[in-house]
Amino acid sequence: MSNIGSYEERYKTFKWKQAEEELEYGKNGMYNIGYYCSDRICEKGNGKKLGLMWEGHTGEVKKFTYDDIRVYSNTIAKFLQDNGIGTGDRVCLFMDKVPELYIGFIGILKMGGIAQPLFSAFGEEALFTRLDDAQTKAIMIQKKHLHKVRKIKSKLPNLTKIIVIDADDSQPQVNEIHFWMERAQKVDKFDIVKVGPEVPSVLHYTSGTTGKPKGAQHVHSSIIAQYITSKWVLDLQTNDIYWCTADPGWVTGTSYGIIGPWANGVTQVVLDAGFGTEKWYAFIQKYKVTMWYSAPTAIRLLMKEGFDVVKKYDLSSLRHLASVAEPLNAEAVIWSEKAFGKPFYDTYWQTETGAMVITNNPGMKIKPGSMGKPFPGITATVLNTKTHEPITTPGTVGLIALKPGWPSMMRTYWNNKVTYDSKFKNDWYICGDRASIDNEGYFWFVGRDDDVINTAGHLFPAEGTDRCQAQRGEQLHQVFGGAVQR
């Protein structure tokens, strides 16, 4: 059954409490995201359902049921505890899109740690900056990336555990521990740490292309927004095969590549390989993907290959498409309708918001090129750049702003409260982007606030302008598995 409902009715009546009740959030004092993405699904009788189908770049395939995810995440959680990792400790995940990344994320949360996913293409300098700032205690890493942390570990006194998930038989160096998830003794029962809803859960760093990387600190109650936006905007349904192309080293890959789909109990697929038009189409055909969440650059690359290559594959399984990471141009929406028989629905949000805030919902009229309308529960507007008061004239460009208080909003920047406080003006959270709102309430993106050129009273995006979260970096890493963010 589709989750599509009337946007207008939902926007008028929705309260976040409704999502909490659907999720049974807080039942028996449990607020831990790890529980809701694994154990709760099993308790609902879906333990044997596939939660993850993974394919590596060599064609190797692994499949995990929700019970597998529950047990393996328990195993990782206990392993971390047994090695002195405790509640509130930052545990970095530094690996490619292998199963241990997804399941390890859940395991860290279950034992009360703060998951710190970092993009595995980072070099040692970028890695050092983020580990040093977060005072990270442990890192879970593949041996292929181990040389990076070995070069910097002498400068990281807090990093006392380097957990190699696929080590060979070589002798581990100081502070290194060899661990193999699928070979370790399975832990069927684990006492999930009963954290409160405001306890830190995930620490996501921005890329630092406009300054020092900032660690956006999220809390366990973020799942409330991630769950309901996945259900309503991505329209995730019981029998879906869902593919989010984003890397969990960035926020899209955790909010909608781990938490959203698994909180909704759907089957997701992961392709641990770079972009290739036919490779992607073959992947959709092979796994009969029904919901596809990707990036505008990917769509434009597919466009360049034309319609003929589309016809070589059976993509009839596709039911709903959505995009993230930068403005989705009107041409891409129109092309998608011709190529796949359905448009991509644009979604707008950023690392700091933790979940979608302005969206094109299924069933809503799409205006190609528009960001859509505020998600139910989100109050959004554009503000005058000088007075920071809401603009009431349709079509006038201003700063995109949100009323604080939605569940997935970051609670601070790690060790940087001054910068965090500067993001708020007149009780509005300032996204750092400019847009206009038309007479039907649709938002139209213009550009970054710091990348807008004012010429004769007209605003133009500067060359290379990106959307919130430095989306060019975000969308490129989604497509190619490598890029940088703001």
VENJOKA-V895632 format. One record per residue. N is the residue number from 1. RES is the residue in one letter. PHI is phi in radians with two decimals (* if undefined). PSI is psi in degrees with one decimal (none if undefined). BURIAL is # if it has 9 or more other ideal C-beta (glycine too) atoms within 8 Angstrom, else .. Layout:
n: {N/N}
res: {RES/RES}
phi: {PHI/PHI}
psi: {PSI/PSI}
burial: {BURIAL/BURIAL}
//
This chain:
n: {1/2/3/4/5/6/7/8/9/10/11/12/13/14/15/16/17/18/19/20/21/22/23/24/25/26/27/28/29/30/31/32/33/34/35/36/37/38/39/40/41/42/43/44/45/46/47/48/49/50/51/52/53/54/55/56/57/58/59/60/61/62/63/64/65/66/67/68/69/70/71/72/73/74/75/76/77/78/79/80/81/82/83/84/85/86/87/88/89/90/91/92/93/94/95/96/97/98/99/100/101/102/103/104/105/106/107/108/109/110/111/112/113/114/115/116/117/118/119/120/121/122/123/124/125/126/127/128/129/130/131/132/133/134/135/136/137/138/139/140/141/142/143/144/145/146/147/148/149/150/151/152/153/154/155/156/157/158/159/160/161/162/163/164/165/166/167/168/169/170/171/172/173/174/175/176/177/178/179/180/181/182/183/184/185/186/187/188/189/190/191/192/193/194/195/196/197/198/199/200/201/202/203/204/205/206/207/208/209/210/211/212/213/214/215/216/217/218/219/220/221/222/223/224/225/226/227/228/229/230/231/232/233/234/235/236/237/238/239/240/241/242/243/244/245/246/247/248/249/250/251/252/253/254/255/256/257/258/259/260/261/262/263/264/265/266/267/268/269/270/271/272/273/274/275/276/277/278/279/280/281/282/283/284/285/286/287/288/289/290/291/292/293/294/295/296/297/298/299/300/301/302/303/304/305/306/307/308/309/310/311/312/313/314/315/316/317/318/319/320/321/322/323/324/325/326/327/328/329/330/331/332/333/334/335/336/337/338/339/340/341/342/343/344/345/346/347/348/349/350/351/352/353/354/355/356/357/358/359/360/361/362/363/364/365/366/367/368/369/370/371/372/373/374/375/376/377/378/379/380/381/382/383/384/385/386/387/388/389/390/391/392/393/394/395/396/397/398/399/400/401/402/403/404/405/406/407/408/409/410/411/412/413/414/415/416/417/418/419/420/421/422/423/424/425/426/427/428/429/430/431/432/433/434/435/436/437/438/439/440/441/442/443/444/445/446/447/448/449/450/451/452/453/454/455/456/457/458/459/460/461/462/463/464/465/466/467/468/469/470/471/472/473/474/475/476/477/478/479/480/481/482/483/484/485/486}
res: {M/S/N/I/G/S/Y/E/E/R/Y/K/T/F/K/W/K/Q/A/E/E/E/L/E/Y/G/K/N/G/M/Y/N/I/G/Y/Y/C/S/D/R/I/C/E/K/G/N/G/K/K/L/G/L/M/W/E/G/H/T/G/E/V/K/K/F/T/Y/D/D/I/R/V/Y/S/N/T/I/A/K/F/L/Q/D/N/G/I/G/T/G/D/R/V/C/L/F/M/D/K/V/P/E/L/Y/I/G/F/I/G/I/L/K/M/G/G/I/A/Q/P/L/F/S/A/F/G/E/E/A/L/F/T/R/L/D/D/A/Q/T/K/A/I/M/I/Q/K/K/H/L/H/K/V/R/K/I/K/S/K/L/P/N/L/T/K/I/I/V/I/D/A/D/D/S/Q/P/Q/V/N/E/I/H/F/W/M/E/R/A/Q/K/V/D/K/F/D/I/V/K/V/G/P/E/V/P/S/V/L/H/Y/T/S/G/T/T/G/K/P/K/G/A/Q/H/V/H/S/S/I/I/A/Q/Y/I/T/S/K/W/V/L/D/L/Q/T/N/D/I/Y/W/C/T/A/D/P/G/W/V/T/G/T/S/Y/G/I/I/G/P/W/A/N/G/V/T/Q/V/V/L/D/A/G/F/G/T/E/K/W/Y/A/F/I/Q/K/Y/K/V/T/M/W/Y/S/A/P/T/A/I/R/L/L/M/K/E/G/F/D/V/V/K/K/Y/D/L/S/S/L/R/H/L/A/S/V/A/E/P/L/N/A/E/A/V/I/W/S/E/K/A/F/G/K/P/F/Y/D/T/Y/W/Q/T/E/T/G/A/M/V/I/T/N/N/P/G/M/K/I/K/P/G/S/M/G/K/P/F/P/G/I/T/A/T/V/L/N/T/K/T/H/E/P/I/T/T/P/G/T/V/G/L/I/A/L/K/P/G/W/P/S/M/M/R/T/Y/W/N/N/K/V/T/Y/D/S/K/F/K/N/D/W/Y/I/C/G/D/R/A/S/I/D/N/E/G/Y/F/W/F/V/G/R/D/D/D/V/I/N/T/A/G/H/L/F/P/A/E/G/T/D/R/C/Q/A/Q/R/G/E/Q/L/H/Q/V/F/G/G/A/V/Q/R}
phi: {*/-1.23/-1.62/-1.14/-2.38/-1.27/-1.05/-1.06/-1.18/-1.09/-1.12/-1.26/-1.91/-1.19/-2.25/-1.02/-1.01/-1.08/-1.17/-1.02/-1.19/-1.04/-1.40/1.00/-1.24/1.64/-1.03/0.99/1.30/-1.72/-2.18/-1.25/-0.94/-0.97/-1.12/-1.26/-1.70/-2.56/-1.01/-1.09/-1.13/-1.15/-1.11/-1.46/1.58/-1.96/-1.08/-1.51/-1.30/-1.17/-1.80/-2.54/-2.07/-2.02/-2.26/-1.51/-1.21/-1.59/1.71/-1.09/-2.15/-2.30/-2.22/-2.29/-1.37/-1.14/-1.23/-1.05/-1.08/-1.06/-1.20/-1.16/-1.21/-1.06/-1.05/-1.18/-1.03/-1.18/-1.04/-1.12/-1.03/-1.11/-1.81/1.47/-1.52/-2.17/-0.99/1.55/-1.24/-1.47/-2.10/-1.46/-1.92/-2.26/-2.77/-1.21/-1.38/-1.62/-0.97/-1.06/-1.15/-1.24/-1.32/-1.10/-1.00/-1.16/-1.10/-1.06/-1.16/-1.05/-1.62/1.53/-1.34/-1.81/-1.33/-2.18/-1.29/-2.26/-1.19/-1.22/-1.45/-1.01/-1.46/-1.13/-1.18/-1.11/-1.13/-1.03/-0.95/-1.38/-1.21/-1.19/-1.10/-1.46/0.89/-1.06/-1.63/-2.44/-2.35/-1.73/-2.54/-1.49/-1.08/-1.16/-1.86/-1.10/-1.06/-1.18/-1.31/-1.12/-1.26/-2.03/-1.12/-1.16/-1.70/-2.14/-1.10/-1.39/-1.44/-1.83/-2.30/-2.01/-1.75/-1.62/-1.47/-2.47/-1.11/-1.56/-1.54/-1.19/-1.27/-1.20/-1.44/-1.00/1.27/-1.63/-2.26/-1.59/-2.58/-2.15/-0.95/-1.42/-1.76/-1.15/-1.13/-1.22/-1.97/-1.35/-2.11/-2.46/-1.39/-1.06/-1.11/-1.49/-1.29/-1.49/-1.10/-1.70/-1.32/-0.98/-2.16/-2.27/-2.04/-1.90/-1.68/-1.28/-1.43/1.52/-1.32/-2.10/2.40/-1.04/-0.97/-1.94/-1.62/-1.37/-1.63/-1.85/-2.15/-1.09/-1.27/-1.03/-1.04/-1.02/-1.30/-1.16/-1.14/-1.33/-1.20/-1.11/-1.25/-1.61/-1.46/-1.41/0.97/-1.16/-2.19/-0.86/-1.72/-1.20/-1.94/-1.88/-2.25/-1.83/-1.41/-1.30/-1.50/-1.12/-1.15/-2.18/-1.13/-1.04/-1.25/-1.74/-1.08/-2.13/-1.94/-2.40/-1.14/-1.01/-1.16/-1.30/-1.16/-1.59/1.21/-1.70/-1.56/-2.05/-2.00/-2.30/-1.95/-1.58/-2.77/-1.30/-1.33/-2.86/-0.94/-1.22/-1.06/-1.19/-1.09/-1.13/-1.15/-1.08/-1.14/-1.10/-1.74/0.93/-1.05/-1.85/-2.18/-2.21/-2.04/-2.44/-2.14/-0.97/-1.10/-1.07/-1.09/-1.19/-1.16/-1.13/-1.01/-1.08/-1.37/1.46/-1.48/-1.07/-1.19/-1.06/-1.20/-1.31/-2.17/-1.57/-1.89/-1.18/-1.22/-1.05/-1.97/-2.60/-2.25/-2.50/-2.24/-2.69/1.96/-2.88/-1.01/-1.61/-1.21/-1.02/-1.06/-1.20/-1.12/-1.14/-1.07/-1.02/-1.07/-1.30/-1.34/-1.99/1.39/-2.77/-1.51/-1.43/-1.72/-1.30/-2.31/-2.18/-3.02/-2.67/-0.88/-1.23/-1.46/1.32/-2.73/-1.04/-2.17/-2.24/-2.51/-1.80/-1.56/-0.94/1.59/-1.49/-1.14/-1.61/-1.90/-0.87/1.75/-1.59/-1.29/1.81/-2.19/-1.03/-1.13/-0.89/1.67/-1.86/-1.78/-2.23/-2.75/-2.09/-1.91/-1.05/-1.16/-1.75/-1.58/0.99/-1.85/-1.04/-1.56/-1.85/-1.52/-0.99/1.52/-1.51/-1.37/-2.65/-1.44/-1.17/-2.46/-2.24/-1.32/-1.05/2.19/-1.33/-1.06/-1.64/-1.10/-1.00/-1.67/-3.03/-1.65/-1.01/0.95/-2.65/-1.16/-1.06/-1.15/-1.02/-1.08/-1.22/-1.37/-2.03/-2.37/0.93/1.16/-2.08/-1.52/-1.67/-1.25/1.64/-2.17/-2.00/-2.77/-2.18/-2.11/-1.47/-1.28/-1.89/1.52/-1.45/-1.59/-2.23/-1.23/-1.97/2.93/-1.09/-1.09/-1.59/-2.24/-1.98/-1.75/-1.74/-2.13/0.90/1.47/-1.89/-1.66/-2.26/-1.11/-1.17/-0.98/1.52/-1.05/-2.03/-1.40/-0.81/1.34/0.82/-1.12/-1.07/-1.08/-1.04/-1.30/-1.16/-1.17/-1.16/-1.39/-1.76/1.39/-2.84/3.09/-2.08/-2.00/-1.03}
psi: {133.5/151.8/2.7/128.6/179.6/119.0/-46.0/-42.9/-43.5/-42.2/-34.8/-36.1/-16.3/138.2/145.7/-24.7/-32.3/-42.4/-39.6/-43.8/-41.0/-41.5/-11.3/40.9/126.3/-0.4/130.6/29.3/16.8/120.8/0.6/123.4/-39.7/-38.9/-45.1/-18.3/1.9/-72.7/-43.0/-37.8/-40.5/-41.6/-23.8/5.1/14.4/26.0/-30.2/-4.2/141.4/129.3/-27.5/127.7/118.0/138.0/127.0/175.2/-17.2/-3.7/-3.0/139.8/136.6/142.2/138.9/126.5/171.6/-30.1/-36.3/-45.7/-41.1/-51.0/-46.0/-36.5/-34.9/-44.0/-44.6/-42.1/-45.9/-38.9/-43.0/-45.8/-45.0/-20.3/22.5/11.2/130.0/-178.9/130.9/-11.2/140.3/127.3/114.7/140.5/112.7/85.2/165.7/-176.0/59.4/161.4/-35.1/-27.3/-46.8/-47.1/-34.2/-36.2/-45.5/-40.3/-41.4/-44.3/-38.5/-35.4/10.6/4.3/169.6/117.5/131.3/81.2/134.3/145.0/126.1/-11.9/-6.6/142.3/179.0/-31.4/-47.1/-38.8/-46.1/-46.1/-43.5/-37.8/-37.5/-45.1/-41.4/-7.8/47.5/135.8/-34.2/152.5/131.6/124.8/151.8/152.1/-27.9/-21.9/1.6/-32.1/-29.4/-45.8/-28.7/-31.7/-24.0/-6.6/-26.6/-19.6/5.2/79.3/-24.3/-19.5/94.5/-10.2/118.1/104.9/111.2/116.0/-11.9/38.8/152.5/-159.9/7.9/158.8/126.9/146.5/-178.9/133.1/3.0/139.7/133.7/133.9/132.7/111.9/-46.3/-10.6/-20.0/155.7/125.1/143.1/104.5/-35.5/128.7/134.7/95.4/131.6/126.6/78.1/161.6/165.4/-24.7/8.0/136.0/140.5/-52.5/136.3/107.9/128.2/138.6/170.1/-20.5/13.7/-11.3/31.7/-175.7/136.7/138.7/134.3/105.4/116.7/118.1/163.7/170.4/-31.0/-1.8/-26.4/-26.1/-47.4/-38.7/-36.0/-51.4/-32.5/-35.9/-38.7/-42.4/-41.6/-47.3/-10.2/39.5/129.9/164.8/-44.0/13.2/148.9/111.1/136.3/112.2/119.4/-3.9/150.5/132.0/-3.3/-14.1/166.0/-34.6/-39.0/-16.4/-49.2/-40.1/4.3/-6.4/-66.4/-52.8/-54.3/-40.9/-29.6/-27.8/-1.3/29.6/167.1/125.7/153.3/148.2/131.4/110.2/70.1/162.1/-177.6/142.3/127.3/-55.5/-32.7/-43.2/-46.0/-39.7/-36.2/-43.7/-43.5/-44.6/-44.1/2.6/52.3/132.7/-34.4/126.9/120.5/112.4/-159.0/148.9/-37.2/-38.2/-44.0/-42.4/-33.8/-39.0/-38.3/-40.6/-28.8/-13.5/-175.2/-26.5/-40.7/-30.4/-40.6/-15.1/-13.8/151.3/100.9/21.2/-14.0/-25.3/125.4/-35.1/140.1/140.6/157.1/159.8/153.5/-23.7/168.8/135.2/110.8/152.3/-37.9/-36.9/-37.0/-46.4/-42.1/-43.3/-41.7/-38.5/-39.4/-43.4/-4.0/10.3/150.6/160.0/136.7/120.5/145.3/144.4/128.9/-175.5/172.1/-43.5/-28.1/-21.0/-20.1/168.3/141.0/-31.6/125.5/160.2/109.7/147.1/137.5/-16.0/148.2/128.7/133.4/102.6/126.1/-12.5/148.9/-19.6/-150.0/163.1/138.3/145.7/133.7/-12.1/127.9/115.4/151.4/-176.8/140.0/150.0/133.4/-21.8/-44.6/-17.7/35.8/148.7/139.4/130.9/-10.0/117.8/141.2/-5.4/130.7/135.4/-173.0/128.7/130.0/148.7/144.0/123.3/155.7/-4.7/153.0/-33.7/5.3/136.0/149.8/-18.9/170.7/135.6/122.2/31.5/57.8/-30.6/-47.1/-39.6/-49.1/-30.8/-13.3/-5.1/131.3/128.6/39.1/24.8/143.7/126.0/118.9/-27.2/13.1/159.5/146.5/173.2/163.0/128.8/-177.6/-3.4/7.5/7.7/138.2/142.1/115.8/140.1/-50.9/177.5/144.8/-34.2/5.9/33.9/130.6/128.7/111.0/114.1/38.9/-1.3/137.4/130.5/138.1/136.5/158.8/125.8/8.4/138.1/162.1/177.1/146.8/20.1/63.3/-19.5/-45.2/-44.3/-47.9/-31.2/-41.8/-29.1/-38.6/-50.6/-13.5/16.3/127.3/178.6/158.9/173.7/none}
burial: {././#/./././#/././#/#/././#/./#/./#/#/#/././#/./#/././././#/#/#/#/#/#/#/#/#/#/#/#/#/./././#/#/./#/#/#/#/#/#/#/#/./././././././#/#/#/#/#/#/#/#/#/#/#/#/#/#/#/#/#/#/./#/./#/#/././#/#/#/#/#/#/#/#/#/#/#/#/#/#/#/#/#/#/#/#/#/#/#/#/#/#/#/#/#/#/#/#/./#/./#/./#/#/#/#/#/#/#/#/#/./#/#/#/#/#/#/#/#/./#/#/./#/#/././#/#/././#/././#/./#/#/#/#/#/./#/./././././././#/#/#/./#/#/#/././#/././#/././#/./#/#/./#/./#/./#/#/#/#/#/#/#/#/#/#/././././#/#/#/#/#/#/#/#/#/#/#/#/#/#/#/#/#/#/#/#/#/#/#/#/#/././#/#/#/#/#/#/#/#/#/#/#/#/#/#/#/#/#/#/#/#/#/#/#/#/#/#/#/#/#/#/#/#/#/#/./#/./#/#/#/#/#/#/#/#/#/./#/./#/#/#/#/#/#/#/#/#/#/#/#/#/#/#/./././././#/#/././#/./#/./#/#/./#/#/#/#/#/#/#/#/#/#/././#/#/#/#/#/#/./#/#/./#/#/#/#/#/#/#/#/./#/#/#/#/#/#/#/#/#/#/#/#/./#/./#/./#/#/#/#/#/#/#/#/#/#/#/./#/#/#/#/#/./././#/././#/././././././#/#/#/#/#/#/#/./#/#/#/#/#/././#/#/./#/././#/#/././#/#/./././#/#/#/#/#/#/#/#/#/#/#/./././#/#/#/#/#/#/#/#/./#/#/././././././#/./#/#/././#/#/#/#/#/#/#/#/#/#/#/#/#/#/#/./#/./#/./#/#}
//
